[in-house]
């Protein structure tokens, strides 16, 4: 079951004709059956996809750990502020967000960094 030169390209060769596919390998190695090349290309593609998924999973774990760290720092600093300022008054105060030193440029810069 070897493809002829008249058959259309399929799979990866249809996307990028410079990349060889099973048909090219059969031409180079006629002693190896076509189905062996198909299974080989499927296995290679699957292995590369699995590796990519595992890499993405590790990156997501690292980002999630960093987010938990930032949340922890925020909670600690918030509790410290409440305890230093004097309790419930610190919970309703807008002083950390808007005071005499606050400028529109500073708020805009903070919003741009947060986004």
The first five atom37 places (N, CA, C, CB, O) and aatype in JSON, in Angstrom:
{
  "aatype": [20, 20, 20, 20, 20, 20, 20, 20, 20, 20, 20, 20, 20, 20, 20, 20, 20, 20, 20, 20, 20, 20, 20, 20, 20, 20, 20, 20, 20, 20, 20, 20, 20, 20, 20, 20, 20, 20, 20, 20, 20, 20, 20, 20, 20, 20, 20, 20, 20, 20, 20, 20, 20, 20, 20, 20, 20, 20, 20, 20, 20, 20, 20, 20, 20, 20, 20, 20, 20, 20, 20, 20, 20, 20, 20, 20, 20, 20, 20, 20, 20, 20, 20, 20, 20, 20, 20, 20, 20, 20, 20, 20, 20, 20, 20, 20, 20, 20, 20, 20, 20, 20, 20, 20, 20, 20, 20, 20, 20, 20, 20, 20, 20, 20, 20],
  "atom_mask": [
    [1, 1, 1, 1, 1],
    [1, 1, 1, 1, 1],
    [1, 1, 1, 1, 1],
    [1, 1, 1, 1, 1],
    [1, 1, 1, 1, 1],
    [1, 1, 1, 1, 1],
    [1, 1, 1, 1, 1],
    [1, 1, 1, 1, 1],
    [1, 1, 1, 1, 1],
    [1, 1, 1, 1, 1],
    [1, 1, 1, 1, 1],
    [1, 1, 1, 1, 1],
    [1, 1, 1, 1, 1],
    [1, 1, 1, 1, 1],
    [1, 1, 1, 1, 1],
    [1, 1, 1, 1, 1],
    [1, 1, 1, 1, 1],
    [1, 1, 1, 1, 1],
    [1, 1, 1, 1, 1],
    [1, 1, 1, 1, 1],
    [1, 1, 1, 1, 1],
    [1, 1, 1, 1, 1],
    [1, 1, 1, 1, 1],
    [1, 1, 1, 1, 1],
    [1, 1, 1, 1, 1],
    [1, 1, 1, 1, 1],
    [1, 1, 1, 1, 1],
    [1, 1, 1, 1, 1],
    [1, 1, 1, 1, 1],
    [1, 1, 1, 1, 1],
    [1, 1, 1, 1, 1],
    [1, 1, 1, 1, 1],
    [1, 1, 1, 1, 1],
    [1, 1, 1, 1, 1],
    [1, 1, 1, 1, 1],
    [1, 1, 1, 1, 1],
    [1, 1, 1, 1, 1],
    [1, 1, 1, 1, 1],
    [1, 1, 1, 1, 1],
    [1, 1, 1, 1, 1],
    [1, 1, 1, 1, 1],
    [1, 1, 1, 1, 1],
    [1, 1, 1, 1, 1],
    [1, 1, 1, 1, 1],
    [1, 1, 1, 1, 1],
    [1, 1, 1, 1, 1],
    [1, 1, 1, 1, 1],
    [1, 1, 1, 1, 1],
    [1, 1, 1, 1, 1],
    [1, 1, 1, 1, 1],
    [1, 1, 1, 1, 1],
    [1, 1, 1, 1, 1],
    [1, 1, 1, 1, 1],
    [1, 1, 1, 1, 1],
    [1, 1, 1, 1, 1],
    [1, 1, 1, 1, 1],
    [1, 1, 1, 1, 1],
    [1, 1, 1, 1, 1],
    [1, 1, 1, 1, 1],
    [1, 1, 1, 1, 1],
    [1, 1, 1, 1, 1],
    [1, 1, 1, 1, 1],
    [1, 1, 1, 1, 1],
    [1, 1, 1, 1, 1],
    [1, 1, 1, 1, 1],
    [1, 1, 1, 1, 1],
    [1, 1, 1, 1, 1],
    [1, 1, 1, 1, 1],
    [1, 1, 1, 1, 1],
    [1, 1, 1, 1, 1],
    [1, 1, 1, 1, 1],
    [1, 1, 1, 1, 1],
    [1, 1, 1, 1, 1],
    [1, 1, 1, 1, 1],
    [1, 1, 1, 1, 1],
    [1, 1, 1, 1, 1],
    [1, 1, 1, 1, 1],
    [1, 1, 1, 1, 1],
    [1, 1, 1, 1, 1],
    [1, 1, 1, 1, 1],
    [1, 1, 1, 1, 1],
    [1, 1, 1, 1, 1],
    [1, 1, 1, 1, 1],
    [1, 1, 1, 1, 1],
    [1, 1, 1, 1, 1],
    [1, 1, 1, 1, 1],
    [1, 1, 1, 1, 1],
    [1, 1, 1, 1, 1],
    [1, 1, 1, 1, 1],
    [1, 1, 1, 1, 1],
    [1, 1, 1, 1, 1],
    [1, 1, 1, 1, 1],
    [1, 1, 1, 1, 1],
    [1, 1, 1, 1, 1],
    [1, 1, 1, 1, 1],
    [1, 1, 1, 1, 1],
    [1, 1, 1, 1, 1],
    [1, 1, 1, 1, 1],
    [1, 1, 1, 1, 1],
    [1, 1, 1, 1, 1],
    [1, 1, 1, 1, 1],
    [1, 1, 1, 1, 1],
    [1, 1, 1, 1, 1],
    [1, 1, 1, 1, 1],
    [1, 1, 1, 1, 1],
    [1, 1, 1, 1, 1],
    [1, 1, 1, 1, 1],
    [1, 1, 1, 1, 1],
    [1, 1, 1, 1, 1],
    [1, 1, 1, 1, 1],
    [1, 1, 1, 1, 1],
    [1, 1, 1, 1, 1],
    [1, 1, 1, 1, 1],
    [1, 1, 1, 1, 1],
    [1, 1, 1, 1, 1]
  ],
  "atom_positions": [
    [[0.84, -1.18, 0.0], [0.0, 0.0, 0.0], [0.88, 1.24, 0.0], [-0.95, 0.0, 1.21], [0.9, 1.98, 0.98]],
    [[1.58, 1.47, -1.04], [2.43, 2.64, -1.16], [1.7, 3.72, -1.95], [3.77, 2.28, -1.83], [1.04, 3.42, -2.94]],
    [[1.82, 4.97, -1.52], [1.16, 6.04, -2.27], [1.89, 6.29, -3.59], [1.12, 7.34, -1.42], [3.1, 6.14, -3.69]],
    [[1.13, 6.65, -4.56], [1.74, 6.98, -5.85], [2.06, 8.47, -5.89], [0.82, 6.6, -7.03], [1.6, 9.22, -5.04]],
    [[2.83, 8.87, -6.85], [3.19, 10.28, -6.96], [1.99, 11.14, -7.35], [4.31, 10.46, -7.97], [2.03, 12.36, -7.2]],
    [[0.94, 10.52, -7.84], [-0.24, 11.26, -8.28], [-1.22, 11.54, -7.15], [-0.94, 10.51, -9.37], [-2.14, 12.35, -7.32]],
    [[-1.05, 10.89, -6.0], [-1.97, 11.1, -4.88], [-1.68, 12.43, -4.21], [-1.86, 9.94, -3.86], [-0.52, 12.87, -4.17]],
    [[-2.72, 13.11, -3.67], [-2.49, 14.4, -3.0], [-1.73, 14.2, -1.7], [-3.84, 15.11, -2.73], [-1.78, 13.14, -1.08]],
    [[-1.03, 15.25, -1.29], [-0.32, 15.21, -0.02], [-1.31, 15.34, 1.12], [0.74, 16.33, 0.05], [-2.31, 16.05, 1.02]],
    [[-1.05, 14.65, 2.2], [-1.93, 14.72, 3.37], [-1.09, 14.96, 4.61], [-2.77, 13.43, 3.52], [0.14, 14.86, 4.58]],
    [[-1.75, 15.28, 5.68], [-1.09, 15.43, 6.97], [-0.12, 16.59, 6.99], [-0.36, 14.16, 7.34], [-0.41, 17.67, 6.47]],
    [[1.04, 16.36, 7.59], [2.0, 17.44, 7.79], [2.57, 17.93, 6.46], [3.13, 16.97, 8.69], [2.93, 19.11, 6.34]],
    [[2.66, 17.06, 5.49], [3.23, 17.49, 4.21], [2.3, 18.46, 3.48], [3.52, 16.29, 3.33], [2.76, 19.24, 2.64]],
    [[1.0, 18.41, 3.79], [0.07, 19.36, 3.17], [0.28, 20.75, 3.75], [-1.39, 18.91, 3.37], [0.08, 21.75, 3.06]],
    [[0.68, 20.82, 5.02], [0.91, 22.09, 5.67], [2.27, 22.66, 5.26], [0.83, 21.94, 7.2], [2.39, 23.86, 4.97]],
    [[3.27, 21.82, 5.23], [4.63, 22.27, 4.91], [5.28, 21.23, 3.99], [5.47, 22.48, 6.21], [5.82, 20.24, 4.49]],
    [[5.24, 21.43, 2.7], [5.77, 20.43, 1.77], [7.26, 20.17, 1.92], [5.49, 20.84, 0.38], [7.75, 19.14, 1.45]],
    [[8.01, 21.09, 2.56], [9.44, 20.86, 2.72], [9.72, 19.83, 3.81], [10.15, 22.17, 3.05], [10.83, 19.29, 3.87]],
    [[8.74, 19.55, 4.66], [8.9, 18.54, 5.7], [8.47, 17.2, 5.13], [8.08, 18.9, 6.99], [7.36, 17.06, 4.62]],
    [[9.35, 16.24, 5.23], [9.05, 14.92, 4.67], [7.98, 14.2, 5.46], [10.29, 14.07, 4.63], [7.82, 14.43, 6.66]],
    [[7.27, 13.36, 4.81], [6.25, 12.53, 5.44], [6.53, 11.08, 5.14], [4.84, 12.93, 4.97], [7.59, 10.76, 4.6]],
    [[5.62, 10.19, 5.46], [5.82, 8.77, 5.2], [6.1, 8.47, 3.72], [4.62, 7.99, 5.66], [6.88, 7.58, 3.42]],
    [[5.47, 9.2, 2.82], [5.68, 8.94, 1.4], [7.14, 9.19, 1.01], [4.75, 9.82, 0.55], [7.71, 8.44, 0.21]],
    [[7.74, 10.23, 1.57], [9.14, 10.52, 1.29], [10.05, 9.44, 1.86], [9.54, 11.88, 1.85], [11.04, 9.05, 1.24]],
    [[9.71, 8.95, 3.04], [10.53, 7.92, 3.67], [10.45, 6.61, 2.91], [10.11, 7.71, 5.12], [11.45, 5.9, 2.79]],
    [[9.28, 6.28, 2.4], [9.13, 5.06, 1.61], [9.99, 5.13, 0.36], [7.64, 4.83, 1.24], [10.56, 4.13, -0.07]],
    [[10.07, 6.31, -0.23], [10.9, 6.47, -1.42], [12.38, 6.3, -1.08], [10.66, 7.85, -2.07], [13.13, 5.74, -1.87]],
    [[12.79, 6.76, 0.08], [14.19, 6.65, 0.5], [14.53, 5.24, 0.98], [14.49, 7.65, 1.59], [15.64, 4.76, 0.76]],
    [[13.58, 4.6, 1.64], [13.8, 3.27, 2.22], [12.69, 2.33, 1.76], [13.85, 3.33, 3.77], [11.77, 2.05, 2.52]],
    [[12.77, 1.85, 0.52], [11.67, 1.04, -0.04], [11.46, -0.3, 0.67], [11.93, 0.79, -1.5], [10.41, -0.92, 0.51]],
    [[12.44, -0.75, 1.44], [12.29, -2.03, 2.12], [11.41, -1.96, 3.36], [13.63, -2.55, 2.5], [10.97, -2.99, 3.87]],
    [[11.15, -0.74, 3.85], [10.32, -0.57, 5.05], [8.89, -0.32, 4.61], [10.85, 0.6, 5.95], [8.63, 0.58, 3.82]],
    [[7.94, -1.13, 5.13], [6.55, -0.96, 4.72], [6.0, 0.44, 5.07], [5.68, -2.04, 5.37], [6.43, 1.07, 6.04]],
    [[5.04, 0.88, 4.28], [4.43, 2.2, 4.46], [3.78, 2.33, 5.84], [3.39, 2.45, 3.38], [3.89, 3.37, 6.48]],
    [[3.11, 1.27, 6.3], [2.41, 1.33, 7.58], [3.38, 1.54, 8.74], [1.6, 0.05, 7.81], [3.02, 2.14, 9.75]],
    [[4.62, 1.04, 8.61], [5.61, 1.26, 9.67], [5.94, 2.75, 9.79], [6.91, 0.44, 9.39], [6.08, 3.28, 10.89]],
    [[6.06, 3.42, 8.64], [6.32, 4.86, 8.65], [5.15, 5.63, 9.25], [6.61, 5.36, 7.24], [5.35, 6.59, 10.0]],
    [[3.93, 5.22, 8.91], [2.74, 5.88, 9.46], [2.74, 5.76, 10.98], [1.43, 5.26, 8.87], [2.55, 6.76, 11.68]],
    [[2.94, 4.55, 11.51], [2.96, 4.33, 12.96], [4.09, 5.14, 13.6], [3.12, 2.82, 13.29], [3.91, 5.72, 14.67]],
    [[5.25, 5.18, 12.95], [6.38, 5.94, 13.47], [6.09, 7.43, 13.56], [7.58, 5.72, 12.61], [6.42, 8.07, 14.56]],
    [[5.48, 7.99, 12.51], [5.14, 9.41, 12.53], [4.07, 9.71, 13.57], [4.68, 9.87, 11.15], [4.12, 10.74, 14.23]],
    [[3.1, 8.82, 13.72], [2.06, 9.01, 14.75], [2.7, 8.97, 16.14], [0.96, 7.92, 14.62], [2.37, 9.79, 16.99]],
    [[3.6, 8.01, 16.37], [4.26, 7.9, 17.68], [5.1, 9.14, 17.98], [5.13, 6.64, 17.73], [5.09, 9.65, 19.1]],
    [[5.83, 9.62, 16.98], [6.66, 10.81, 17.17], [5.81, 12.03, 17.49], [7.51, 11.07, 15.93], [6.13, 12.79, 18.41]],
    [[4.74, 12.23, 16.74], [3.85, 13.37, 16.98], [3.22, 13.28, 18.36], [2.76, 13.43, 15.9], [3.13, 14.29, 19.07]],
    [[2.78, 12.09, 18.75], [2.18, 11.9, 20.07], [3.18, 12.2, 21.17], [1.65, 10.47, 20.22], [2.84, 12.87, 22.15]],
    [[4.41, 11.72, 21.03], [5.44, 11.95, 22.04], [5.74, 13.44, 22.18], [6.74, 11.19, 21.69], [5.88, 13.95, 23.3]],
    [[5.83, 14.15, 21.06], [6.08, 15.59, 21.12], [4.92, 16.33, 21.78], [6.32, 16.14, 19.72], [5.14, 17.28, 22.54]],
    [[3.68, 15.92, 21.5], [2.52, 16.55, 22.13], [2.5, 16.3, 23.64], [1.22, 16.03, 21.5], [2.21, 17.22, 24.41]],
    [[2.8, 15.08, 24.05], [2.8, 14.76, 25.48], [3.89, 15.56, 26.19], [3.02, 13.24, 25.71], [3.66, 16.08, 27.29]],
    [[5.05, 15.67, 25.57], [6.12, 16.45, 26.19], [5.7, 17.91, 26.33], [7.42, 16.35, 25.36], [5.97, 18.54, 27.36]],
    [[5.04, 18.45, 25.31], [4.57, 19.83, 25.37], [3.55, 20.02, 26.47], [3.97, 20.24, 24.05], [3.56, 21.05, 27.16]],
    [[2.67, 19.06, 26.65], [1.64, 19.15, 27.7], [2.3, 19.11, 29.08], [0.62, 17.99, 27.57], [1.9, 19.87, 29.97]],
    [[3.29, 18.25, 29.26], [3.97, 18.17, 30.55], [4.75, 19.45, 30.84], [4.92, 16.97, 30.59], [4.8, 19.9, 31.99]],
    [[5.35, 20.04, 29.83], [6.06, 21.3, 30.01], [5.09, 22.41, 30.4], [6.83, 21.68, 28.73], [5.37, 23.2, 31.3]],
    [[3.95, 22.46, 29.73], [2.93, 23.46, 30.05], [2.4, 23.25, 31.47], [1.77, 23.4, 29.03], [2.12, 24.22, 32.18]],
    [[2.26, 22.0, 31.87], [1.79, 21.71, 33.23], [2.78, 22.23, 34.27], [1.57, 20.18, 33.41], [2.38, 22.82, 35.27]],
    [[4.09, 22.0, 34.03], [5.1, 22.5, 34.96], [5.09, 24.03, 35.02], [6.49, 22.0, 34.54], [5.22, 24.6, 36.1]],
    [[4.94, 24.67, 33.89], [4.9, 26.13, 33.87], [3.68, 26.64, 34.62], [4.89, 26.66, 32.42], [3.79, 27.61, 35.37]],
    [[2.53, 26.0, 34.44], [1.31, 26.39, 35.16], [1.48, 26.2, 36.67], [0.11, 25.59, 34.66], [1.01, 27.03, 37.45]],
    [[2.13, 25.11, 37.08], [2.37, 24.88, 38.5], [3.25, 25.98, 39.09], [3.03, 23.5, 38.73], [3.0, 26.46, 40.2]],
    [[4.27, 26.39, 38.34], [5.15, 27.45, 38.81], [4.39, 28.77, 38.93], [6.35, 27.61, 37.86], [4.55, 29.49, 39.92]],
    [[3.58, 29.1, 37.93], [2.8, 30.33, 37.98], [1.8, 30.31, 39.13], [2.07, 30.55, 36.66], [1.59, 31.32, 39.8]],
    [[1.17, 29.16, 39.36], [0.2, 29.06, 40.44], [0.89, 29.22, 41.8], [-0.53, 27.7, 40.37], [0.34, 29.86, 42.7]],
    [[2.08, 28.65, 41.96], [2.83, 28.81, 43.22], [3.18, 30.27, 43.45], [4.11, 27.94, 43.21], [3.1, 30.76, 44.58]],
    [[3.56, 30.98, 42.38], [3.87, 32.4, 42.51], [2.63, 33.19, 42.9], [4.45, 32.94, 41.2], [2.72, 34.11, 43.71]],
    [[1.48, 32.85, 42.33], [0.23, 33.54, 42.67], [-0.13, 33.32, 44.14], [-0.91, 33.06, 41.77], [-0.57, 34.25, 44.82]],
    [[0.05, 32.1, 44.62], [-0.24, 31.81, 46.03], [0.72, 32.61, 46.92], [-0.11, 30.27, 46.32], [0.31, 33.12, 47.97]],
    [[1.97, 32.72, 46.52], [2.94, 33.51, 47.28], [2.53, 34.98, 47.34], [4.34, 33.39, 46.66], [2.59, 35.59, 48.41]],
    [[2.11, 35.54, 46.23], [1.68, 36.94, 46.2], [0.45, 37.14, 47.07], [1.38, 37.39, 44.75], [0.37, 38.13, 47.8]],
    [[-0.5, 36.22, 47.02], [-1.7, 36.32, 47.87], [-1.3, 36.25, 49.34], [-2.7, 35.19, 47.53], [-1.83, 37.0, 50.16]],
    [[-0.38, 35.35, 49.67], [0.1, 35.25, 51.05], [0.75, 36.53, 51.54], [1.08, 34.1, 51.18], [0.5, 36.97, 52.66]],
    [[1.59, 37.13, 50.7], [2.23, 38.4, 51.05], [1.17, 39.48, 51.24], [3.25, 38.83, 49.97], [1.26, 40.27, 52.18]],
    [[0.18, 39.53, 50.36], [-0.89, 40.51, 50.48], [-1.65, 40.35, 51.8], [-1.87, 40.39, 49.3], [-1.93, 41.34, 52.48]],
    [[-1.97, 39.12, 52.17], [-2.7, 38.88, 53.42], [-1.86, 39.31, 54.62], [-3.09, 37.38, 53.53], [-2.38, 39.94, 55.54]],
    [[-0.58, 38.97, 54.61], [0.29, 39.34, 55.73], [0.4, 40.85, 55.85], [1.7, 38.72, 55.56], [0.28, 41.4, 56.95]],
    [[0.62, 41.54, 54.73], [0.73, 43.0, 54.78], [-0.6, 43.65, 55.17], [1.18, 43.54, 53.42], [-0.61, 44.66, 55.88]],
    [[-1.71, 43.07, 54.73], [-3.02, 43.61, 55.11], [-3.26, 43.46, 56.6], [-4.13, 42.9, 54.33], [-3.71, 44.4, 57.25]],
    [[-2.96, 42.3, 57.14], [-3.13, 42.09, 58.58], [-2.2, 43.01, 59.38], [-2.85, 40.61, 58.95], [-2.6, 43.54, 60.41]],
    [[-0.99, 43.19, 58.9], [-0.06, 44.08, 59.6], [-0.59, 45.52, 59.61], [1.34, 44.04, 58.92], [-0.49, 46.22, 60.62]],
    [[-1.16, 45.94, 58.49], [-1.72, 47.29, 58.41], [-2.9, 47.45, 59.38], [-2.17, 47.61, 56.97], [-3.01, 48.46, 60.07]],
    [[-3.77, 46.46, 59.41], [-4.94, 46.53, 60.31], [-4.48, 46.58, 61.75], [-5.87, 45.32, 60.09], [-5.02, 47.35, 62.55]],
    [[-3.49, 45.79, 62.11], [-3.02, 45.76, 63.49], [-2.25, 47.03, 63.86], [-2.14, 44.54, 63.73], [-2.35, 47.5, 64.99]],
    [[-1.48, 47.59, 62.92], [-0.69, 48.8, 63.22], [-1.56, 50.05, 63.31], [0.38, 49.0, 62.15], [-1.33, 50.9, 64.18]],
    [[-2.56, 50.17, 62.42], [-3.38, 51.37, 62.38], [-4.38, 51.39, 63.53], [-4.11, 51.48, 61.05], [-4.7, 52.46, 64.04]],
    [[-4.86, 50.26, 63.92], [-5.76, 50.26, 65.08], [-7.09, 49.61, 64.83], [-5.99, 51.65, 65.52], [-8.12, 50.13, 65.27]],
    [[-7.13, 48.53, 64.16], [-8.33, 47.73, 64.07], [-9.28, 48.09, 62.95], [-9.04, 47.82, 65.31], [-8.88, 48.25, 61.79]],
    [[-10.58, 48.2, 63.34], [-11.66, 48.33, 62.35], [-11.55, 49.6, 61.53], [-13.0, 48.3, 63.05], [-12.0, 49.61, 60.39]],
    [[-10.97, 50.64, 62.06], [-10.82, 51.88, 61.31], [-9.95, 51.69, 60.07], [-10.22, 52.96, 62.2], [-10.15, 52.36, 59.06]],
    [[-9.0, 50.78, 60.14], [-8.12, 50.52, 59.0], [-8.86, 49.77, 57.89], [-6.9, 49.71, 59.45], [-8.48, 49.85, 56.73]],
    [[-9.9, 49.04, 58.26], [-10.65, 48.27, 57.25], [-11.48, 49.16, 56.35], [-11.55, 47.26, 57.93], [-11.71, 48.83, 55.19]],
    [[-11.93, 50.3, 56.87], [-12.78, 51.19, 56.07], [-12.04, 52.42, 55.55], [-13.96, 51.64, 56.9], [-12.63, 53.23, 54.84]],
    [[-10.77, 52.55, 55.88], [-10.0, 53.72, 55.47], [-9.64, 53.64, 53.98], [-8.71, 53.85, 56.31], [-9.3, 52.58, 53.46]],
    [[-9.74, 54.78, 53.32], [-9.33, 54.86, 51.91], [-7.93, 55.45, 51.78], [-10.34, 55.71, 51.09], [-7.45, 55.65, 50.66]],
    [[-7.28, 55.73, 52.88], [-5.95, 56.35, 52.86], [-4.92, 55.56, 52.04], [-5.44, 56.5, 54.28], [-4.1, 56.19, 51.36]],
    [[-4.91, 54.25, 52.05], [-3.93, 53.55, 51.21], [-4.15, 53.76, 49.71], [-3.96, 52.07, 51.52], [-3.23, 53.59, 48.92]],
    [[-5.37, 54.13, 49.32], [-5.69, 54.26, 47.9], [-5.75, 55.71, 47.43], [-7.02, 53.6, 47.62], [-5.36, 56.02, 46.3]],
    [[-6.22, 56.59, 48.28], [-6.35, 58.0, 47.9], [-5.99, 58.87, 49.09], [-7.8, 58.31, 47.41], [-6.67, 58.85, 50.12]],
    [[-4.91, 59.64, 48.95], [-4.5, 60.58, 49.98], [-3.83, 61.77, 49.3], [-3.54, 59.91, 51.01], [-3.87, 61.87, 48.08]],
    [[-3.21, 62.68, 50.07], [-2.63, 63.9, 49.49], [-1.48, 63.58, 48.51], [-2.12, 64.82, 50.59], [-1.19, 64.4, 47.64]],
    [[-0.84, 62.43, 48.63], [0.29, 62.08, 47.74], [-0.16, 61.32, 46.49], [1.31, 61.24, 48.5], [0.64, 61.05, 45.6]],
    [[-1.45, 60.98, 46.43], [-1.95, 60.21, 45.3], [-2.14, 61.11, 44.08], [-3.28, 59.52, 45.66], [-2.68, 62.21, 44.18]],
    [[-1.67, 60.6, 42.93], [-1.86, 61.34, 41.67], [-2.56, 60.42, 40.67], [-0.5, 61.85, 41.1], [-2.51, 59.19, 40.77]],
    [[-3.2, 61.05, 39.69], [-3.85, 60.26, 38.64], [-2.82, 59.44, 37.88], [-4.63, 61.17, 37.68], [-3.09, 58.3, 37.48]],
    [[-1.65, 60.0, 37.66], [-0.58, 59.27, 36.94], [-0.15, 58.04, 37.74], [0.65, 60.21, 36.69], [0.1, 56.98, 37.16]],
    [[-0.05, 58.17, 39.06], [0.32, 57.03, 39.89], [-0.73, 55.92, 39.86], [0.56, 57.49, 41.31], [-0.4, 54.74, 39.78]],
    [[-1.99, 56.33, 39.94], [-3.08, 55.35, 39.87], [-3.1, 54.67, 38.5], [-4.45, 56.03, 40.16], [-3.28, 53.45, 38.41]],
    [[-2.91, 55.44, 37.45], [-2.9, 54.87, 36.09], [-1.73, 53.91, 35.92], [-2.82, 55.98, 35.03], [-1.89, 52.85, 35.33]],
    [[-0.57, 54.27, 36.43], [0.6, 53.39, 36.34], [0.37, 52.09, 37.1], [1.85, 54.09, 36.86], [0.73, 51.01, 36.63]],
    [[-0.22, 52.19, 38.28], [-0.53, 51.0, 39.05], [-1.53, 50.1, 38.37], [-1.05, 51.37, 40.4], [-1.39, 48.88, 38.38]],
    [[-2.55, 50.72, 37.76], [-3.55, 49.94, 37.02], [-2.92, 49.26, 35.81], [-4.72, 50.84, 36.58], [-3.26, 48.12, 35.49]],
    [[-2.01, 49.94, 35.13], [-1.35, 49.35, 33.96], [-0.48, 48.17, 34.37], [-0.49, 50.41, 33.23], [-0.43, 47.16, 33.67]],
    [[0.2, 48.29, 35.49], [1.03, 47.17, 35.98], [0.15, 46.01, 36.4], [1.92, 47.61, 37.16], [0.47, 44.86, 36.11]],
    [[-0.96, 46.29, 37.08], [-1.85, 45.24, 37.54], [-2.51, 44.5, 36.39], [-2.91, 45.81, 38.45], [-2.75, 43.29, 36.46]],
    [[-2.79, 45.22, 35.32], [-3.44, 44.59, 34.16], [-2.45, 43.76, 33.43], [-4.06, 45.64, 33.22], [-2.79, 43.14, 32.42]]
  ]
}
